[in-house]
Amino acid sequence: MKYKKIEVGKPWPGSIPAQEGAHLELGADGLAILIQFPGLTRPELRAFKKLFKRYSYLETSTPAPIAVWVFEFPGPFGPVDANFNARAVRPEWIENFLDVAEGVKNRLLIHVLDGNILRANKMIGLDPAAIELFHVTIRKQLKTNYSQNDFNKYLAGTYQYDWKELMQMGRIFKHAKWR
């Protein structure tokens, strides 16, 4: 297995999200969120480092099921939401993530980028119950017949809701640090 060296304050060694916002990825080493936050200020960085008190997981009831995570970071960093389509991920990575023989893989790496520079990162553990809900959605996505256009159409429907509404529509979890 090849490892990439990542360092805060240095260029990100992988692909750079072109748009501001959060991008949930599942790779060989598990779940990660890349948050593209151009012009990140010190107060925003401090708020990120405090982490979120709660988060929510939502599976839409659309013909192409959409997985939506909402993380409520304190201001001025603010809330972050990200979606997921299992069909865009290598099957072996999905299989590995869904394999619970050695326990639920609940680690989430969070990386904050300002352009191509890594400004901060955290590794946290999500509630295993949230990951189990996510597993159900992943399995539904893999069993359901839909195209990328279908996925995009139903994903666009989630944009009619603000983060608070998405948070309330999902199941809310408290981060272990704040329980």
Secondary structure, DSSP 4 states (H G I P E B T S, - for coil): -------TTSB-SSPPPSSSEEEEEEETTEEEEEEE-TT--HHHHHHHHH--SEEEEEE--SSS--EEEEE-PPTTT--EEEEE-GGGS-HHHHHHHH--TT----EEEEEEEETTEEEEEEEEE--HHHHHHHHHHHHHHHHS---HHHHHHHHHHHTTS-HHHHHHHSEEEE-GGG-
